[in-house]
Amino acid sequence: MLLPQLPEDLLYYIFSYLDHRSLSRLSQVCRSFYRFVNRDAVWKKIAKELLNTGITREGKDIYPLIRLKDRVKIAQNWCSGICRRRIPLRWKTKLLPWLQLDGDTLFLSQAADIKVYHIHKDSGRLQRSPFEVYSGHKGDVCRFVVTESLLISGGSDGKIVVHSRRSDVPVEFSGHNQEVNCVDAKDGLIISGSRDRTARIWNLTSTAPRDTIPMCDRVWSVAINPTLSSFVTGTACCENFSPLRIWDVERSICLCALGSGFRRGAGVLDIRFESPFQLFTCGYDTFIRLWDLRLCPRKCAMEWEEPHDSALYFLSFLQFFQLSSDPVSSPVYCLRFNSSHLYAALATAVHSLDFRQNGAQIR
């Protein structure tokens, strides 16, 4: 019996032992192998072991419309740093911008506005002019989140503004008396944190906070657990308390503090849940930490120190790229990425890296 005549299940098993180079060469043997090797199922095992292929640890595919073979090729470029650099947007005044990426749409905060740009599907380039601008703050936008139907922003004016992505009428939520440094939203639940040393819980049914939680320090970051039962706050760590605390959403009480022995001033600037039991944090002390809520809360499961001894403003797990040749460069305040592009916001520009370049040995 010839190899192409074997049952498909057996072929999948045999091909699972091949790396991406061997699969690429195999696809050039004949038309039947070419068609078989181009199936996503053949590449899934390899994709799970590579960077940013869209296959999660649980096997979920977050980019189902893109062939897995193509994503593996692009992933090789991510690992090798093979990309084309561009600066699609520039401005003169130094700002602290924030980004969100939703499909082929990029949201960018600039001063008091949030501008929305279309990303061209083939080139990955940004449209020169925004096709929509969200306003409503009297001061700069500090942070914002995007859901399927809403854009929710917190500003230096102490307000939270909720925009519907389908209408032009924003709703203003009042409660904080200083700048809103952070905001997160899931399924109608909104959590905000402020310089006024409070975290507030909001529902979309009322413009007043459902509950206000006094904090011992300024709140720099918040994140809602995917289960919606709890949330985490990160503070400036200027007092003798742990800057990381987990709170019960319904009862508004502290469930536990994470970690111990934080250096004074080691404020937590970003928090991301990887799962209901795992979260990543980063901040001024130059460490990224992984916390497993099933283990002892006093010690993180893993930690990585930033090699250039710089504050970490956001979480994203990619290799190092020099974005600016300016000797007095800006921090990277925020970045977002999809399967093929990375977009980074600096003080006076948005930089993009396109990883769809020739270089990986996959045909």
Salt bridges, closest charged atoms under 4 A:
GLU8 OE1 - ARG39 NH1 3.08
ASP61 OD1 - ARG71 NH1 2.74
ASP70 OD1 - ARG67 NH2 3.00
ASP102 OD2 - ARG165 NH2 2.84
ASP104 OD2 - HIS118 ND1 3.83
ASP157 OD1 - HIS137 ND1 3.17
GLU172 OE2 - LYS159 NZ 3.87
ASP184 OD2 - LYS186 NZ 3.61
ASP196 OD2 - HIS176 ND1 3.14
ASP196 OD2 - ARG200 NH2 3.79
ASP217 OD1 - ARG218 NE 4.00
GLU239 OE2 - ARG197 NH2 3.71
ASP248 OD2 - ARG251 NH2 3.61
ASP270 OD2 - ARG272 NH2 3.65
ASP285 OD2 - ARG289 NH1 2.77
ASP292 OD1 - ARG294 NE 3.04
GLU303 OE1 - ARG289 NE 3.30
ASP354 OD1 - HIS341 NE2 3.42
ASP354 OD1 - ARG356 NE 3.38
